Amino acid sequence: MTRRKLILILAATTASGALALSVARAHDVPKVATGFVANIICSETFVSGLEPARIFSETTEAMPGVGLITWAMDYQVDRARKDVTVTLFGLGRSRAVYREGLGCMLDHGAAPADGPLPTATPQPALLPEIAGPSIVASQSPQLALALDRAFAEPAQAPFRRTRAIVVLKDGRVVAERYADGIGIDTPLLGFSATKSVISALTGILVRDGKLTVDQPVPIAAWQNPDDPRHAITVDHLLRHTAGLALGSSLEASLASVLEPVNRMKFMEPDMAAFAEGFALESVPGRNWNYNDGNFAVLSHLIRDAAGGHAADVMRFARRELFDPLGMRRVVIEFDAAGTPEGSSQMLASARDWARFGQLYLNDGIAGGKRILPEGWVKYSASPTPNAWVGYGAGFWTNLGDSLGANYRTAHGWPRDAFYAKGTIGQYVIIVPSQRLVIVRLGRSPNAPPQADGVFDLVRDVVAATSGSAKLAGGS
């Protein structure tokens, strides 16, 4: 066989394989699309208490390209059974089911590993209270103008759809505002801001000696020393440098439904097992690739360390993190295997998201007690090499010299800011130099970068709160 013929055969084989893979992935598109919509409508109807029509229109409007298929999408909400069914072109049927205390779960036919959660008695908070029972009016005219601007809608799309803003200065709320139908106690979906909470729970396990940052993770499928995945560490997973060939989760658009990681999220009953079964596409630690599979694996580690069941995870999270911070309006959702959907499915009130940010502003301490291990906050914000967006260990960061960090600082963000971020407009921004936490939740397109108004919000809030006079309500 000549070299030319061999090359032609290899090229044809590769092309055929790629085409077969594309066809296989395209076959998943209806289920991925309907699973995404069913889960969000279910969560925000039965946990957040929002109207399904609003959830559907605001969410799909914020995602580029999705408008091409939403006309063919049908959703049915059964309030008696507390479930949501979505179809696309009458196909790709997905059903999400609400479970008391556990939020919503996509039904893939597998019986869930866990039943309802036992009633929990919250323990006294260690973090000083951030506000009273009423909405806190802006403590200065400048803050009021900042929030006016953040909630104002442009004359034409893309729209901001801001749902909630909470501003903490020195540990106290100095401004907050909510969209119609949303209030102080409304749990709101953080999407990938959930990853930062999983990072915190991972840190607590490191504090307790149950996990280590730089040693191979205890995943059964990777224990053979000859398996290159044996080298994957907690640090690789937190930084998205594990190298698993799952595709990318960086973009929320119609095109992203083809990524294997989205089959994991919307078609698999055991997300972690699916992710752990993938081969490597790069040596662990070499390349940065943001994908939700990394946090599915971390969530599996947390589940096992907590006791193996959803109820164990919630007891652990409440005892070690939520109760000490006074986070009372929190729901973590789980897959059928009982693993938290730690890449994107935590709901919490805007104030609770702010309390979480305050823990990081306080270097991991609440009420004099160390919640996170010493140095964990600095580690979380430390930049990951080759992460062009500016990413740390479970948080986005303005530290370092990444393209994203430089872009944000050029648009008014302080250089020391780091933050939890969820797709289509969710932010928990920590600014140590200003003693600020800024929470912004909504339904805004990811692009252009100015679409959600957060550049203006951060710049305006920093300017309004950085004077020498202490704001009313500060501590």
Salt bridges, closest charged atoms under 4 A:
ASP28 OD1 - ARG263 NH1 2.94
GLU44 OE2 - ARG163 NH1 3.05
GLU44 OE2 - ARG443 NH2 2.51
GLU51 OE1 - ARG79 NH2 3.79
GLU58 OE2 - ARG54 NE 3.37
GLU58 OE1 - ARG163 NH2 2.97
GLU61 OE1 - ARG161 NH2 3.13
ASP78 OD2 - ARG81 NE 3.17
ASP83 OD2 - ARG81 NH2 3.05
ASP83 OD2 - ARG95 NE 2.91
ASP107 OD2 - ARG95 NH1 2.82
ASP114 OD1 - HIS309 ND1 3.39
GLU129 OE2 - ARG355 NH2 2.78
ASP148 OD1 - ARG177 NH1 2.67
GLU176 OE2 - ARG351 NH2 2.59
ASP185 OD1 - ARG329 NE 3.67
ASP208 OD1 - ARG207 NE 2.88
ASP227 OD2 - ARG229 NH2 2.79
ASP235 OD1 - ARG239 NE 2.92
GLU268 OE2 - ARG263 NE 3.02
GLU276 OE2 - HIS300 ND1 2.62
ASP292 OD1 - LYS195 NZ 2.61
ASP292 OD2 - LYS265 NZ 3.30
ASP304 OD2 - HIS300 NE2 3.03
ASP304 OD1 - ARG303 NH2 3.28
ASP312 OD1 - ARG315 NH2 2.65
GLU320 OE1 - ARG207 NH2 2.82
GLU320 OE2 - ARG319 NE 3.01
ASP323 OD1 - ARG328 NH1 3.19
GLU341 OE2 - LYS265 NZ 2.87
ASP352 OD1 - ARG355 NH1 2.70
ASP363 OD2 - ARG370 NH2 3.38
ASP456 OD2 - ARG149 NH2 3.55
ASP456 OD2 - ARG160 NH2 3.94
ASP456 OD1 - ARG459 NH2 2.38
ASP460 OD2 - ARG149 NH1 3.16
